[in-house]
Amino acid sequence: MGDAIASLQRNAEKSHRQLGSFVEAWDTLLPPELSSQTCVEAKRGGVVHVRVGSASIAWELDRRLREGLLEELRSRCSGAISRVQVRVSGQLRTGSSPNSRTA
């Protein structure tokens, strides 16, 4: 049981290192009404995966990313970010606050 808990803790610490600065920048650069409709899920190979609840939010994020948000995120974050992949899921995770981040 102790090994499982230690493994979970290591994974959580790794996720925080990978996503921490990105999530902080994301929340700072986006207006609250937009960031509250997103869930940053993971960062793999320089690609940050973000889930949103509707196509209109995905469209707005895509527009902002193309107009300079991606460059601003790159300048504020540790680690390389090649792109942000936005996926419409129809609904953010039940039981979590809209701003919750998981990896």
Secondary structure as UniProt FT lines:
FT   HELIX           2..29
FT   HELIX           32..35
FT   TURN            36..37
FT   STRAND          38..44
FT   TURN            45..46
FT   STRAND          47..52
FT   HELIX           55..64
FT   HELIX           65..69
FT   HELIX           70..76
FT   STRAND          83..88
FT   TURN            94..95
FT   TURN            98..99
//
